[in-house]
Structures are given as C-alpha cells and as structure tokens.
Amino acid sequence: MTTIEKTADDAVREGAGDDGTPLLEVRDLHVEFHTRDGVAKAVNGVNYSVRAGETLAVLGESGSGKSVTAQAIMGILDMPPGRIPQGQILFRGEDMLTMAGEERRKIRGRKIAMIFQDALSALNPVLSVGYQLGEMFRVHEGLSKKDAKAKAIELMDRVRIPAAKERVSDYPHQFSGGMRQRIMIAMAMALEPDLIIADEPTTALDVTVQAQVMDLLAELQREYHMGLILITHDLGVVADVADKIAVMYAGRIVETAPVHELYKRPAHPYTRGLLDSIPRLDRKGQELYAIKGLPPNLLKTPSGCAFNPRCPKAEDICRTDVPALVQVTEQDGTELPGRGSACHFWKETIHG
Amino acid sequence: MPEPLTDTTLAPGTQASVTEVTAAKDPSKGSGPGKPRSLWGDAWFELRHRPLFWVSAVLLVLLLAIAAFPGLFTDAHPRDGDLTNHFLTKPQLSHFFQADWFGYDGQGRSIYARVIYGTRASILVGVGVTAAVTIFGGLLGMLAGYFGGWIDSIISRIVDIFFGLPFLLGSMVILNAFAERKVYVVIAALAFLGWTTIARVMRSSVITAKQADYVTAARALGAGTNRILFRHVLPNALAPTIVVATIALGAYISAEATLSYLGLGLADPTISWGIDISDAKDAIRDNPHVMLFPAGMLSLTVFAFITLGDAVRDALDPKLR
C-alpha cells in the first residue's frame, strides 16, 4: 500500500517549472484540545502541500478540523487549551513549529497571510480602514504614516474599492459586506505574501458578491503567483477556483484529488455523499439527498473509520480498522496522479 | 515577479463607481455628518446633545479655572483673620465676589476666599487620585486580562486582597502614620487603596476585547504583543474604564473631605473644604453659613464630576441611543 505522502511528493515532482519543494507542507499534523470533558482530537494526522501559484481547497463540514489546521499553520491557535502533540508545518522546508516566536511573527503577514470569514469582526471597529491597512507597512516595513496611507489607498484601488481616496479614513462599519471582505483581502495582500490562507472568505456574503470576491481573489493570486489555501464547505465555490481538493472528515483527510476529477469520480463515500447533497435542476421534484447522522463528537471519534456510522457502505472492517490514505488507481492499475482515498472500499466507490 | 495591476485595467470600473459614490454621497452631506464617525466621534456627537453634559462641563471648567487661578476670583486672602469679623458678620449675599459675600468664619477669615482657595486641594486630590488609579489599576488590569494564566492569578489575588481593605478606614490608618499630610500624601493614600475597581473593570473589558476576531486577525498579520495590546485591545476596552474613573473622581473628592473633616486628611496650612467643614462643626447651630458654603461647593463639585461620568457613560453605550 502506498500512502499519500508519496503521492503528494510525486505530484510535486510532476509539477515541473517550480523549484521542487512545495511552498508549504503540512506533515502528519495533530492538534488536540484539552477540555474538562476530555481530549478533543481536532486534527489527526493531516498531510497536504501547496506550491506557488497553486490553489488547494480544503473541504469539510463544521468541526472537521479544516480551520484548526489553518490556525495551526498561522500560529494563532489558542494554546492552551490547544496542543500540537506531533507533526510538522514546513514553510519553504523550514519547520515553523520549532521556530522562535519572533521569527514566526515575521513570517506572519509578510510571507503567509490570512483572510478571515467575517470581515466586520476581523477589522478593528475603532480604527479607520486606512490606518489598519497602513499598519501592515508601518509594522513590517517601517514606513511613515503618510507613506503608509498612500500605500493603503493604492491597495484599496487594487481590490477595486470605489473612491478609495475618499474612503480611506472611513471606519469598517461604514462599508458593505463585500467591500469589507475586499479590505480584508487587501490587508492580506499588502506585503505580497507567498501564501494566503482564506478561511471561508465568502461564507458571510451573499451569492452575487461571493462570485465577485472569489474572482478578485483568483485574479490577485494569478498575478502574484501566490499559493492559496481555500478553506470552505461550499462545493460550488471550490469548483471554479481550486486546482486540487482535500476533503476532511473528523480531523483526517479522507480524499485528495485534482478538482475536476473529484467531481467526476469521487473515491470516498463521504465525498460522494457531499456531491449528491448539492441541489440540481435536473433532479427537480425528487427528494434531496442528505448524509444521514451528525458529524462525530471529537471527544470520542468512532473506532475504525470515523465515517462508518453514517456510511451507506460500511462493513465490519470499517468499524475496526482505520483506513490509510492510499493511492487511487484506474481499474487496470495505472496510478491517478494526486488522487488518494482513505476508504477500505475506494475501488468500489470510484469504479462501482 | 508579480506586477501591480496597470491603471488601464482598472480605470473603467473604478471611474464609473467613483461617480456613483460621489453622487450618492452628495445629498447626505446636507442632512447628516458626512465625516467618518468613530466610536469616540459618535460619543462626542451624543454628548453635545445632552443638556446635563453642558451643565457639568461649564461647572467643571469654572472649577478648574478657580483651582488654577484662585487670585482671579477674590482679592481677599484666605489666611488673613480679623477677629472683629468673628462669626458676627453674616453673609452679605448682595456683595457679589466681595470678601464678605459668604460672611466670615470663627477666626474672622473670609469664607468666600477660603472656598475659592480650597478648590485647588479638592480638585488636585480628585484628579490626582483618578490619574494614579487609572494608570496603575488600568495597567495591571490590562496585563491580567490580556495574558491570563498565572499573571492573571497573581494580579487578581492582589486585587482581591486590596479590595478587602476598607477604603476609608484603610486610608485613615495610612494617613495617621504621616506627620505632615500634604496633598500628594493624601493622593498616594487614596490611590493605594482605590485602584482595584479600575483594575477589575479593565481586566474584564480587555478579556472581552482580546477575544475579538480583529485581534486574531492582527496576530495573523504579524502584529507584535505591544501593538496588539495598545493599538487593538486598549482602545476597544477603554470606554468602561473612563466611565468608572469619571464617576469615581467625585467620590475621591468627597473622600478627601471626609478625611480632612476627621482630622486625618489635609492639615492646616493647606486650605481645603474638608478642613473648613470640620472647623465649622462647633458653630453650626448659630452660624450655619460657616459650614454651608464649603459643603455646598463640595457637593457642587462632586455633582459636576458624577454628572459628567453619567453623560459619558450614556454617550458611550450604544444601547441607550
């Protein structure tokens, strides 16, 4: 059995044109939270990597560990109660978990930046947006107040905020939701980081604005050749933007695939369930499929495959053995690059 | 290398939206404030429309002026006693701003002059204690709230211990140990026992503020501890502290008067309302005016500060708008 670490490396090597090492590599990351009721294992051995110019979508429902992984990468996890018992987070080959605090702080914002879900609460209500945008330059590059403000206006122009010059000293609550998210994006983009982590950047927005914001993000990413980790539970958002997808469930990656292949042929029953739950026009009038049951309690994840209580295909082996993330192949045995599934019955799922 | 967007790609969209926005903005300029409004801007707007704020503000400006330049308000000297004026000279209420306006006290000193010259001590004590308490208590509360853990445990236990000491009794004990009780001694004694309330208020509002997403966001974008603390947490946690401090200011002034009355606060060559009230206590039945005027000034001052505190609280609380 080949584990996915190998396939991930293969994928990297195949992605010629770049210098080989991925921008960010998460290796066997575990995160747990110590609570009064016990230890909640939020992330149980996640592996993924992103190269420059590439978009990785991390997909999963609430509590699947997708945001916690991102917080661990950014180093904004509350510790305690959070703890990282094992794993590595390599940024350009250097493990950020073993870095000194100050060294890590310098990476944040300058090399890796983050876009938050709710832009209203992620912007400081008592400071003008111009000040907050300018703060990036003043802290990291030591610009003067005046220069920082000019840069802030430039940034606001770049994310297409109309009348940037007049609005630079407005406060966050004076902007609409879409504009606020643009400001968040501008802030993340300010120092032209190598990698941006967007944690559900469009969840708080309405559908038309979602599309605009995603387009802007994709455009800026192409322009600056950045890596992008897009955390979302919206399959629709992912399809247009992502290069590859990692589906998470109960703190594990259950399936990885290049974006279109995942939609065409899912190799994990959970992914299939997610895809079947999307409302479709051609199934009008029929009952909408839903994955039965609830996401597992992280304090006591089910034994074996965490998905087994909800899985239509579950058999005895699923309740005892944890499936490893294995290389997915065609029926004739040729490897499908970048594809992996953590299911005992992936063959039946993809080919059956 | 990434290149910034060229102007041409942006121009059409931006231009169109610019006109849109300015067009939308214009009509609003006539009716409401067109300038961006912050929390403090809103609070100021709110304050300006409250009569009570103006009453207290005018009073306070007047009191501050008296405290700073008492000589402008009276020609009489507060320590010149002329026993021919002993008590018998009742207030001459028509003699505005004259030495005998409020009458004379037991030692023949002008009560008006003493009330004017006594303002400085009261205001100094009030402002001094409040400043000391806000800086010291606020800082400790902020550290406890932001860092939590053992720092919080230690600071909070110290706060608890000091909170257990009775304010007035404690300051009496402390002041009793000083032979010469100047204004700064009284300030130190009151501040020593009074900082706990501010520390608690600050701690709780910092705990609320530090959990906000924008603090996480600032951290994620590489802000250091100092910047997060002073630029992002503090401004958002300051409002309750300011309210408590303004209201407490009045309480410190009356505490000083209480202590002076008991003979444990400021002592004679210093002129203070508390001392005058204390001196007047034996003559109150026949000559109530000796007590009335310093007590009235004291009440007025405390009223002015507490009213200001109330007005500020209302202005900062969006729920009351």
HADDOCK unambig.tbl for C-alpha pairs under 7 A between the chains (distance, minus, plus):
assign (segid A and resid 74 and name CA) (segid B and resid 220 and name CA) 6.11 0.50 0.50
assign (segid A and resid 76 and name CA) (segid B and resid 216 and name CA) 6.71 0.50 0.50
assign (segid A and resid 76 and name CA) (segid B and resid 219 and name CA) 6.91 0.50 0.50
assign (segid A and resid 76 and name CA) (segid B and resid 220 and name CA) 6.40 0.50 0.50
assign (segid A and resid 105 and name CA) (segid B and resid 222 and name CA) 5.11 0.50 0.50
assign (segid A and resid 106 and name CA) (segid B and resid 222 and name CA) 6.17 0.50 0.50
assign (segid A and resid 108 and name CA) (segid B and resid 220 and name CA) 5.82 0.50 0.50
assign (segid A and resid 108 and name CA) (segid B and resid 221 and name CA) 5.24 0.50 0.50
assign (segid A and resid 108 and name CA) (segid B and resid 222 and name CA) 4.54 0.50 0.50
assign (segid A and resid 109 and name CA) (segid B and resid 220 and name CA) 6.48 0.50 0.50
assign (segid A and resid 109 and name CA) (segid B and resid 221 and name CA) 3.80 0.50 0.50
assign (segid A and resid 109 and name CA) (segid B and resid 222 and name CA) 4.94 0.50 0.50
assign (segid A and resid 113 and name CA) (segid B and resid 220 and name CA) 6.62 0.50 0.50
assign (segid A and resid 113 and name CA) (segid B and resid 221 and name CA) 5.84 0.50 0.50
assign (segid A and resid 114 and name CA) (segid B and resid 220 and name CA) 6.38 0.50 0.50
assign (segid A and resid 121 and name CA) (segid B and resid 212 and name CA) 6.82 0.50 0.50
assign (segid A and resid 121 and name CA) (segid B and resid 213 and name CA) 5.37 0.50 0.50
assign (segid A and resid 121 and name CA) (segid B and resid 214 and name CA) 5.95 0.50 0.50
assign (segid A and resid 122 and name CA) (segid B and resid 213 and name CA) 4.52 0.50 0.50
assign (segid A and resid 122 and name CA) (segid B and resid 214 and name CA) 3.79 0.50 0.50
assign (segid A and resid 122 and name CA) (segid B and resid 217 and name CA) 5.83 0.50 0.50
assign (segid A and resid 123 and name CA) (segid B and resid 214 and name CA) 4.89 0.50 0.50
assign (segid A and resid 124 and name CA) (segid B and resid 214 and name CA) 5.37 0.50 0.50
assign (segid A and resid 124 and name CA) (segid B and resid 232 and name CA) 6.71 0.50 0.50
assign (segid A and resid 126 and name CA) (segid B and resid 38 and name CA) 5.95 0.50 0.50
assign (segid A and resid 126 and name CA) (segid B and resid 39 and name CA) 6.18 0.50 0.50
assign (segid A and resid 126 and name CA) (segid B and resid 235 and name CA) 6.98 0.50 0.50
assign (segid A and resid 126 and name CA) (segid B and resid 236 and name CA) 6.77 0.50 0.50
assign (segid A and resid 158 and name CA) (segid B and resid 5 and name CA) 6.92 0.50 0.50
assign (segid A and resid 160 and name CA) (segid B and resid 14 and name CA) 6.64 0.50 0.50
assign (segid A and resid 162 and name CA) (segid B and resid 14 and name CA) 5.62 0.50 0.50
assign (segid A and resid 162 and name CA) (segid B and resid 17 and name CA) 5.41 0.50 0.50
assign (segid A and resid 162 and name CA) (segid B and resid 18 and name CA) 5.37 0.50 0.50
assign (segid A and resid 163 and name CA) (segid B and resid 18 and name CA) 5.01 0.50 0.50
assign (segid A and resid 169 and name CA) (segid B and resid 36 and name CA) 6.84 0.50 0.50
assign (segid A and resid 170 and name CA) (segid B and resid 36 and name CA) 5.04 0.50 0.50
assign (segid A and resid 171 and name CA) (segid B and resid 36 and name CA) 6.63 0.50 0.50
assign (segid A and resid 171 and name CA) (segid B and resid 38 and name CA) 6.66 0.50 0.50
assign (segid A and resid 223 and name CA) (segid B and resid 2 and name CA) 5.74 0.50 0.50
assign (segid A and resid 223 and name CA) (segid B and resid 3 and name CA) 6.87 0.50 0.50
assign (segid A and resid 224 and name CA) (segid B and resid 2 and name CA) 4.42 0.50 0.50
assign (segid A and resid 225 and name CA) (segid B and resid 2 and name CA) 6.87 0.50 0.50
